[in-house]
Amino acid sequence: MVFSVWFALHLLWAVSSLVFLVFLATLFGLAVGRGVDFLQRYKIRRGVASALIVFGTLGLIGGGLALSAPTLIEQGKELEVQFPAAVTKLQDWIDSKQRTGATGALINAATQPSTPPESIATPPSTRSGRAAQPVRPRPSEVIKQKLTESVSKASGYLFSFVSGTLGVIAGFVLMIFLAIYIGAEPDVYRGWMLAAVPAQTRPHVRRVLSEVAIVLRKWLIAQLVAMIVIGVITTVVLLILDVKAPFALGFIAGLLEFIPNVGPILAAVPAVLMGFADSPEKALAVVLAYWGIQFLENNLLIPYLMRDEMDLPPAITLVTQALMALMFGFIGLMVAVPLIAVVLVPVRIIAERENAREKEMRRELGRTAERRTPSASARATAEFAVAEADRGPTFGDLSEDDFK
């Protein structure tokens, strides 16, 4: 058994990219399945309906990209040219601030008591006979070098899965057809999964699979809507602020919105640098604009779209995203949040069932204590204990049959 588990984990690690690809295809297939259920009412076969939804969606996305391609290409080239200029502008600004600080230091030194001329005229290294120390690079040069190295390393690490064009095309085609098959017949694949589960635990597993499908479907729809909304709003705000390449930056913001928490930060970096190319004040305005957009998204848009269906703890989300990015790169970062949702659904269902059992136990203890000492304080203590037992992760109202 130990060897089998070790071999299975080693195999999953070796084909992790394929596993994540199948997971993403399942995620899209669940969303397609809801549309297939709707089209089936009009006597359209499920396989045909699934293909129509997938290829129709790809056609809409391709048409939108074709219409906006000239603008995106033009502004993408402008962004490629202006980005190094913005970094240079940041470098000059840092140098000017340092020179201002150095001037202040010289003024302070001038007000101090005078020092012997020989100590000023001759550097310590020359007086001692040693060779002069090499000139240290400016802090701005160090920042520029570190920034360039970090961007190149991050790009090579995060996007290592796109090393070959043929592999990307093959993976994309595989994901499309898997989404079509899963969306057409989700019950078939769920039945195969239940076939390996003992009969006495199938009701609980069936409920977990159903809740996982609902949560993943709603999360994907919410993310797609958020991508469109954030992309449009960001483009409009950048146009108002008169930032260079607003359409390209808005497209990047909408695309990276698929990655919660980390994606908006990555999208804000080029926009802030483009604002800094004009002035530090505009860069500050861009920072405030991106912060305001994320604030409205996290407090208005996402809660409205999700309707409290997937309340993920922020600390667990960030730790999981960092771990998945370090282990599997960009594709691991993409699937981190829906993977957390898959894991937390059964945890919440089990927690609710155990909370209900604990409440019943505390009620019984309260009734026993009341029979022994029938006082108002004993009844209040029992009621407080029952209320405290309800503290914990919740997923939804479960029926009495789920606790039997």
C-alpha positions in Angstrom: 0.0 0.0 0.0 2.8 2.4 0.9 4.6 1.7 -2.4 1.3 2.1 -4.4 0.7 5.5 -2.7 4.3 6.6 -3.4 4.1 5.5 -7.0 0.8 7.3 -7.5 2.1 10.5 -6.0 5.3 10.3 -8.1 3.2 9.7 -11.2 1.0 12.7 -10.5 4.1 14.9 -9.9 5.6 13.8 -13.2 2.4 14.6 -15.2 1.3 17.6 -13.1 0.8 19.8 -16.2 -1.6 17.2 -17.6 -3.4 16.9 -14.3 -3.9 20.7 -14.1 -5.0 20.8 -17.8 -7.7 18.2 -17.1 -8.7 20.1 -14.0 -9.2 23.3 -16.0 -11.1 21.4 -18.7 -13.4 20.0 -16.0 -13.8 23.5 -14.7 -14.9 24.8 -18.1 -16.9 21.7 -18.8 -19.0 22.2 -15.7 -19.9 25.7 -16.9 -20.7 24.4 -20.3 -23.0 21.7 -18.8 -25.3 24.4 -17.4 -25.7 25.9 -20.8 -26.3 22.4 -22.3 -29.1 21.8 -19.7 -30.7 25.0 -21.0 -30.4 24.2 -24.7 -31.7 20.7 -24.1 -35.1 22.2 -23.4 -35.3 23.1 -27.1 -34.8 19.5 -28.2 -31.1 20.0 -29.0 -28.9 17.0 -28.4 -26.4 17.4 -25.5 -23.4 16.7 -27.7 -24.4 19.2 -30.3 -25.3 21.8 -27.7 -22.0 21.4 -25.9 -20.0 21.9 -29.2 -22.2 24.9 -30.1 -21.5 26.6 -26.7 -17.7 25.9 -26.8 -17.1 26.9 -30.4 -19.5 29.8 -30.2 -17.7 31.2 -27.2 -14.4 30.8 -28.9 -15.8 32.5 -32.0 -17.0 35.5 -29.9 -13.6 35.8 -28.2 -11.8 35.5 -31.5 -14.1 38.0 -33.1 -13.5 40.5 -30.3 -9.8 40.0 -30.4 -9.8 40.4 -34.2 -11.7 43.7 -33.9 -9.4 45.0 -31.3 -6.2 43.4 -32.6 -4.9 46.5 -34.5 -5.2 48.7 -31.4 -3.8 46.1 -29.1 -0.8 45.5 -31.4 -0.1 49.2 -31.8 -0.3 49.9 -28.1 1.6 46.8 -27.3 4.5 48.1 -29.3 4.1 51.5 -27.7 4.2 49.7 -24.3 7.3 47.8 -25.3 9.0 51.0 -26.2 7.8 53.1 -23.3 8.5 50.6 -20.6 12.3 50.9 -20.6 11.9 54.7 -20.8 9.6 54.6 -17.7 12.2 52.5 -15.9 14.9 55.1 -16.8 12.6 57.9 -15.6 12.2 56.1 -12.3 16.0 55.7 -12.2 16.5 59.5 -12.7 13.9 60.3 -10.1 15.7 58.1 -7.5 19.0 59.7 -8.4 17.6 63.2 -8.0 16.2 62.4 -4.6 19.6 60.9 -3.6 21.4 64.0 -4.8 19.0 66.2 -2.8 19.8 64.1 0.2 23.6 64.3 -0.5 23.3 68.1 -0.8 21.6 68.3 2.5 24.4 66.2 4.0 27.1 68.6 2.6 25.3 71.6 4.0 25.2 69.9 7.4 28.9 69.1 7.1 29.7 72.7 6.2 28.1 73.9 9.5 30.3 71.5 11.5 33.8 72.4 12.8 36.5 72.4 10.1 38.7 69.4 9.7 42.4 69.3 8.8 43.0 70.0 5.1 45.2 66.9 4.7 42.4 64.6 5.8 40.1 66.1 3.2 42.6 66.4 0.3 43.8 62.8 0.5 41.4 59.8 0.7 42.1 57.4 3.5 42.9 54.6 1.0 45.6 56.8 -0.7 47.2 57.9 2.5 47.6 54.3 3.7 49.1 53.2 0.4 46.3 50.9 -0.6 44.6 51.1 -4.0 41.5 53.2 -4.3 38.3 51.4 -3.8 36.1 50.9 -6.9 33.2 53.4 -7.3 30.0 51.9 -6.1 27.1 51.9 -8.6 24.3 54.3 -8.0 21.3 52.9 -6.1 19.1 53.6 -9.1 21.4 51.4 -11.3 21.1 48.6 -8.7 17.4 48.9 -8.7 17.2 48.9 -12.5 19.4 45.9 -12.7 17.5 44.0 -10.0 14.2 44.9 -11.7 15.4 43.7 -15.1 16.7 40.5 -13.7 13.6 39.9 -11.6 11.3 40.4 -14.6 13.3 38.2 -16.8 13.6 35.4 -14.2 9.9 35.7 -13.3 8.9 35.5 -17.0 11.1 32.5 -17.6 9.8 30.8 -14.5 6.1 31.6 -14.6 5.7 31.0 -18.3 7.9 28.0 -18.6 4.9 25.9 -19.7 4.8 27.8 -23.0 8.2 26.6 -24.0 6.9 25.0 -27.2 4.3 26.3 -29.6 3.2 22.8 -30.6 2.8 21.8 -26.9 0.6 24.9 -26.3 -1.6 24.2 -29.3 -2.0 20.5 -28.4 -2.8 21.4 -24.8 -5.4 24.0 -25.9 -7.1 21.6 -28.3 -7.1 18.8 -25.7 -8.7 21.2 -23.2 -11.4 22.2 -25.7 -12.5 18.7 -26.5 -12.4 17.6 -22.8 -14.6 20.5 -22.0 -17.1 19.5 -24.8 -17.2 15.9 -23.6 -17.6 16.8 -19.9 -20.2 19.4 -20.6 -22.2 17.0 -22.8 -22.3 14.1 -20.3 -21.2 15.1 -16.8 -23.4 12.4 -15.1 -21.4 9.7 -17.0 -18.1 10.8 -15.5 -19.6 11.3 -12.0 -21.1 7.8 -12.2 -17.6 6.4 -12.9 -16.2 8.2 -9.9 -19.1 6.9 -7.7 -18.5 3.4 -8.9 -15.2 3.3 -6.9 -16.9 4.4 -3.7 -18.5 2.0 -1.2 -22.3 2.0 -1.2 -22.7 3.3 2.4 -20.7 6.4 1.7 -22.1 7.2 -1.8 -24.8 9.6 -0.6 -22.2 11.8 1.1 -19.8 11.6 -1.9 -22.7 12.4 -4.3 -23.5 15.5 -2.2 -19.9 16.6 -2.1 -19.5 16.2 -5.9 -22.8 18.2 -6.4 -21.6 21.0 -4.2 -18.2 21.1 -5.8 -19.7 21.4 -9.2 -21.9 24.3 -8.1 -19.1 26.2 -6.4 -16.7 25.7 -9.3 -19.3 26.7 -11.9 -20.2 29.9 -10.0 -16.6 30.7 -9.4 -15.7 30.4 -13.1 -18.7 32.5 -14.2 -17.9 35.1 -11.5 -14.2 35.3 -12.7 -15.2 35.6 -16.4 -17.6 38.5 -15.6 -15.0 40.1 -13.3 -12.4 39.9 -16.1 -14.6 41.7 -18.5 -15.8 44.3 -16.0 -12.3 45.0 -14.6 -10.8 45.2 -18.1 -13.4 47.8 -19.3 -13.2 49.9 -16.1 -9.4 49.9 -16.1 -9.3 51.0 -19.7 -11.8 53.8 -19.1 -9.9 55.0 -16.0 -6.5 55.0 -17.8 -8.1 56.9 -20.7 -9.3 59.5 -18.2 -5.9 59.7 -16.5 -4.3 60.0 -20.0 -1.9 57.1 -19.4 0.0 55.7 -22.4 -1.3 52.5 -24.0 -4.6 52.4 -22.0 -6.2 49.6 -24.1 -3.2 47.3 -23.9 -3.0 47.9 -20.1 -6.7 47.3 -19.7 -6.5 44.1 -21.6 -3.6 42.9 -19.4 -5.6 43.9 -16.3 -8.7 41.9 -17.5 -6.6 38.9 -18.5 -4.7 38.7 -15.2 -7.9 39.1 -13.2 -8.4 35.3 -13.6 -5.7 35.0 -10.9 -7.1 36.4 -7.7 -4.9 38.5 -5.3 -1.7 38.1 -7.4 -3.0 39.0 -10.9 -4.2 42.5 -10.1 -0.7 43.3 -8.5 1.1 42.0 -11.6 -1.2 44.1 -13.9 -0.7 47.2 -11.9 3.1 47.3 -12.2 3.3 48.3 -16.0 0.5 50.7 -15.5 2.2 52.5 -12.7 5.5 52.7 -14.6 3.6 54.1 -17.6 2.2 56.8 -15.3 5.6 57.5 -14.0 6.9 58.1 -17.5 4.8 61.3 -17.4 5.2 62.3 -13.7 5.3 60.8 -10.2 2.0 62.4 -9.5 0.3 60.5 -12.3 2.0 57.3 -11.1 0.4 58.0 -7.7 -3.0 58.6 -9.3 -2.7 55.2 -11.2 -1.9 53.5 -7.9 -4.9 55.0 -6.2 -7.1 54.1 -9.2 -6.0 50.5 -9.2 -6.5 50.3 -5.5 -10.0 51.8 -5.8 -10.9 49.3 -8.6 -9.8 46.4 -6.5 -11.7 47.7 -3.4 -14.9 48.0 -5.4 -14.4 44.6 -6.9 -13.7 42.8 -3.6 -16.5 44.5 -1.7 -19.2 44.9 -4.4 -18.7 42.9 -7.6 -17.4 39.6 -6.3 -19.8 39.3 -3.3 -22.7 40.0 -5.7 -21.6 37.5 -8.2 -20.7 34.7 -5.7 -23.5 35.4 -3.2 -21.4 33.9 -0.4 -21.1 30.6 -2.2 -17.3 30.5 -1.8 -15.9 32.4 1.1 -12.2 31.5 1.1 -10.0 32.5 4.0 -7.5 35.0 2.7 -4.5 33.6 4.6 -5.1 30.1 3.2 -5.6 31.5 -0.3 -2.3 33.4 -0.3 -0.3 30.6 1.2 -1.7 28.1 -1.3 -1.1 30.4 -4.3 2.5 31.0 -3.2 3.0 27.2 -2.7 1.5 26.3 -6.1 3.5 29.0 -7.9 6.7 27.8 -6.4 6.0 24.2 -7.1 4.3 24.3 -10.5 4.8 27.8 -11.9 2.2 29.9 -13.6 -0.3 27.1 -14.3 -0.2 26.1 -10.6 -1.0 29.7 -9.7 -4.0 29.6 -12.1 -5.6 26.6 -10.5 -4.7 27.4 -6.9 -8.0 29.1 -6.0 -10.5 26.6 -7.5 -8.3 23.8 -6.1 -8.8 25.4 -2.6 -12.6 25.5 -3.2 -12.6 21.8 -4.1 -10.8 20.9 -0.9 -12.8 23.2 1.4 -16.2 22.0 0.2 -16.0 18.6 1.8 -14.3 20.1 4.9 -17.2 22.5 5.4 -19.8 19.8 4.9 -18.1 17.6 7.5 -17.7 20.5 9.8 -21.4 21.3 9.6 -22.4 17.7 10.3 -20.1 17.6 13.3 -21.3 21.0 14.5 -24.9 19.7 14.5 -23.8 16.6 16.5 -22.0 18.9 19.0 -25.0 21.1 19.4 -27.2 18.1 20.1 -24.7 16.8 22.6 -24.6 20.2 24.3 -28.4 20.4 24.4 -28.5 17.0 26.1 -25.9 18.1 28.6 -27.9 21.3 29.2 -31.1 19.3 29.8 -29.3 17.0 32.2 -27.9 20.0 34.1 -31.3 21.6 34.2 -32.9 18.5 35.6 -30.2 18.4 38.4 -30.3 22.2 39.1 -33.4 23.7 37.5 -32.2 27.3 37.7 -32.2 30.2 35.3 -28.4 30.4 35.3 -28.1 26.7 34.3 -30.6 27.2 31.4 -28.7 30.3 30.3 -25.4 28.4 30.4 -26.8 25.6 28.3 -28.2 28.1 25.7 -24.8 29.9 25.5 -23.1 26.5 25.0 -25.4 25.7 22.1 -24.8 29.1 20.5 -21.0 28.6 20.9 -21.2 25.2 19.2 -22.5 26.9 16.1 -19.2 28.8 15.6 -17.2 27.3 12.7 -17.1 26.9 9.0 -20.5 26.9 7.3 -21.5 26.0 3.8 -25.3 26.1 3.8 -28.3 24.6 5.5 -28.1 20.9 5.5 -31.2 18.7 5.9 -31.7 16.3 8.8 -31.0 13.3 6.6 -27.4 14.6 6.1 -26.7 14.1 9.8 -28.1 10.6 10.1 
